[in-house]
Amino acid sequence: MTIEEFFRENPVCAVAFSGGVDSAWLLHEAARLAERTAAYFIRTPFQPAFELHDARKTAAQLGVPLSVLDFDVLTVPEAAENPPDRCYYCKKSLFSLLGGAARMDGYPLVLDGGNASDDAGDRPGMRALRELGVRSPLRECGVTKAEVRRLAREAGLPVWDKPSYACLATRIPTGTVITAEDLGRVERGELAFAAAGLRDFRLRLRGDTGLLQVRMEQMELARQILPELQGRLAQDFSAIELDSTPRQGRET
């Protein structure tokens, strides 16, 4: 099946829009090929503020209406307790909310931006989407991550080279209860390191300390900026250590 065929079969649909490159290109195609579409962004404590900024910018460029739904995912006990299958409970609650809003607006089908490079398997989040009837056109049509970036660049989407970004909850060790305070610490820390020039990195929370993971090509930059940023972030982290193992293509 091609993307064109998918939208011929599903001409009225809503796109779960995260602000990243996958859902941005999916929204581009929905705007081009569907009879009617709209984008929905769920604002939770798990998402940093820049994700909504990116989503609004891209939706405006595409001329697609964007609805922002607010939801405190920390009110879902199974998500806040952070078990190994936390993503199942998070996705189930968020997409239940999104699906209800979309149906009220006249969109019977919800799409997400999972692509063919994602390991579908029995990942908890993907299991939740299957249970709710959410479709992933990029995966179904065999569109890989590399193809998404190429096509998004050709389409002039501003996020075509945006690094993959897993939610802030992934920075907190499994089994550690997630709090708004800890999510705020991580977000402030990652914003500071991003402003200093790092890309595609993670700042993991380890109790009162942080573990900074960067790619090999930015290891030297991280070493240079770390002393100053440790001082600036002292109220949030007692210390920040640079992981000596370069970050690979991990999505978490």
C-alpha positions in Angstrom: 0.0 0.0 0.0 1.2 3.5 -0.8 0.5 6.7 1.2 -1.8 7.8 -1.6 -3.8 4.6 -1.4 -4.0 4.8 2.4 -5.7 8.2 2.3 -8.0 7.2 -0.6 -9.2 4.5 1.7 -9.3 6.7 4.8 -10.2 10.2 3.6 -11.3 11.7 6.9 -8.7 11.4 9.7 -7.1 13.1 12.6 -3.3 13.2 13.2 -1.8 12.8 16.6 0.8 15.5 16.2 3.9 15.6 18.5 5.8 18.3 16.7 8.5 15.8 15.5 9.5 15.0 11.9 7.5 11.8 11.6 4.1 13.2 12.5 5.0 16.4 10.7 5.5 14.6 7.4 2.4 12.5 8.0 0.4 15.7 8.6 1.8 17.1 5.4 0.6 14.1 3.5 -2.8 14.2 5.2 -3.2 17.8 4.3 -2.3 17.0 0.7 -4.2 13.8 0.2 -7.1 13.5 2.7 -10.5 15.0 2.1 -10.5 16.4 5.6 -7.9 16.4 8.4 -6.9 18.1 11.7 -4.0 17.9 14.1 -4.2 17.2 17.8 -1.4 17.9 20.3 -1.7 16.7 23.9 0.1 18.9 26.4 1.3 17.0 29.4 4.1 17.3 32.0 6.0 14.7 29.9 6.5 17.1 27.0 8.9 20.1 27.0 7.5 23.4 25.9 9.4 23.5 22.7 7.5 20.5 21.3 4.3 22.6 21.3 6.1 25.5 19.7 7.3 23.3 16.9 3.9 21.7 16.4 2.2 25.1 16.1 4.8 26.3 13.6 4.5 23.3 11.4 0.7 23.1 11.5 0.4 26.8 10.6 2.8 26.3 7.7 0.6 23.5 6.4 -2.6 25.4 7.0 -4.0 22.6 9.2 -6.1 23.4 12.3 -4.3 22.3 15.5 -6.2 21.5 18.7 -4.2 21.5 22.0 -5.6 19.2 24.7 -4.3 19.6 28.2 -3.9 16.5 30.4 -2.0 15.8 33.6 -0.7 12.3 32.9 0.7 12.2 36.4 -2.9 11.7 37.6 -2.7 8.2 35.9 -1.3 6.1 38.8 0.2 3.5 36.5 2.1 6.2 34.5 3.4 8.1 37.5 4.6 5.0 39.3 6.8 4.3 36.3 6.7 0.6 35.8 8.4 -1.1 32.9 5.2 -0.9 30.9 4.6 2.8 31.8 4.3 3.7 28.1 1.2 1.4 27.7 -0.7 3.3 30.4 0.4 6.7 29.2 -0.4 6.0 25.5 -3.7 4.4 26.5 -4.9 7.4 28.5 -3.6 10.0 26.0 -4.9 8.4 22.9 -8.3 7.7 24.6 -8.5 11.4 25.2 -7.4 12.4 21.7 -9.7 9.8 20.1 -12.7 11.1 22.0 -11.9 14.7 21.0 -11.4 13.8 17.4 -14.6 11.8 17.1 -16.6 14.8 18.6 -15.0 16.9 15.8 -16.1 14.5 13.2 -12.9 12.5 12.7 -13.5 8.7 13.1 -9.9 7.7 12.6 -6.7 8.7 14.5 -3.3 8.4 12.9 0.1 8.4 14.6 3.5 8.9 13.2 5.2 5.6 13.8 7.4 4.7 10.8 8.7 1.4 9.3 12.1 1.8 11.1 10.4 1.5 14.5 10.5 -1.9 16.2 6.8 -2.7 16.4 7.1 -6.0 18.3 5.0 -5.9 21.4 6.2 -2.6 22.7 3.8 -1.4 25.4 3.0 1.9 23.7 2.3 0.3 20.4 0.1 -2.3 22.0 -2.1 0.5 23.4 -2.4 2.1 20.0 -3.5 -1.2 18.5 -6.1 -1.7 21.2 -7.5 1.7 20.5 -7.6 1.3 16.7 -5.0 4.0 16.0 -3.4 3.5 12.6 0.3 4.2 11.6 0.3 4.9 7.9 4.1 5.3 7.6 4.7 1.9 9.1 1.9 0.3 7.2 3.3 1.7 3.9 6.9 0.9 4.6 8.2 4.4 5.0 11.5 4.4 6.9 12.9 7.1 9.2 15.5 8.0 6.5 12.8 8.3 3.9 10.7 10.5 6.2 13.7 12.9 6.7 14.4 13.1 3.0 10.7 13.7 2.1 10.3 16.2 4.9 13.3 18.1 3.7 12.0 18.1 0.1 8.6 19.3 1.4 10.4 22.2 3.2 9.2 21.2 6.7 11.1 23.1 9.4 11.6 20.0 11.5 13.1 17.8 8.8 16.4 17.4 10.7 15.0 17.6 14.2 16.6 14.8 16.4 14.3 12.1 17.6 13.0 13.1 21.0 11.6 10.7 23.6 9.4 12.1 26.3 10.9 13.5 29.6 9.6 10.5 31.5 12.3 8.3 29.8 15.0 10.3 31.7 13.8 8.9 35.0 14.8 5.3 35.9 12.1 2.7 35.7 10.6 2.1 39.1 11.3 5.6 40.3 8.1 7.5 40.9 7.8 10.4 38.4 7.1 13.8 39.9 6.5 17.2 38.3 9.5 18.5 40.1 11.8 15.9 38.6 10.4 16.5 35.1 11.0 20.2 35.6 14.6 19.6 36.6 15.3 17.5 33.5 13.6 20.0 31.2 15.6 23.0 32.6 18.8 21.0 32.3 18.3 19.8 28.8 17.3 23.3 27.7 20.5 24.7 29.1 22.6 22.1 27.3 20.7 22.6 24.1 21.3 26.4 24.3 25.0 25.6 24.7 25.1 23.7 21.4 24.3 20.1 22.1 22.0 18.1 19.8 20.5 14.7 20.1 21.5 14.1 23.7 19.9 13.0 27.0 20.2 14.2 30.6 19.3 11.2 32.7 18.2 11.7 36.3 20.1 9.6 38.9 18.8 10.6 42.3 20.1 14.2 42.9 22.6 13.9 40.1 22.4 13.8 36.3 24.0 11.6 33.6 24.7 13.4 30.3 24.7 11.2 27.2 25.9 12.7 23.9 27.0 11.4 20.5 30.7 10.9 19.8 30.9 14.0 17.6 29.8 16.2 20.4 31.8 14.6 23.2 34.5 17.3 23.2 31.9 20.1 23.3 30.2 18.4 26.2 33.5 18.3 28.1 34.1 22.0 27.5 30.6 23.2 28.6 30.0 20.8 31.4 31.9 22.7 34.2 30.0 26.0 33.6 26.6 24.3 33.2 27.1 22.3 36.4 27.4 25.5 38.2 24.4 27.0 36.6 22.3 23.9 37.3 23.5 23.4 40.8 20.0 24.0 42.3 18.6 21.1 40.3 21.6 18.7 40.3 24.2 18.1 42.9 26.5 16.9 40.1 26.3 16.1 36.4 28.5 13.3 35.0 29.3 12.9 31.3 28.7 9.3 30.2 32.0 8.0 28.7 30.1 5.8 26.3 28.9 7.8 23.3 25.2 7.8 22.7 24.1 5.7 19.8 20.8 5.8 17.8 18.7 5.2 20.9 15.2 6.7 20.8 14.7 6.6 24.6 
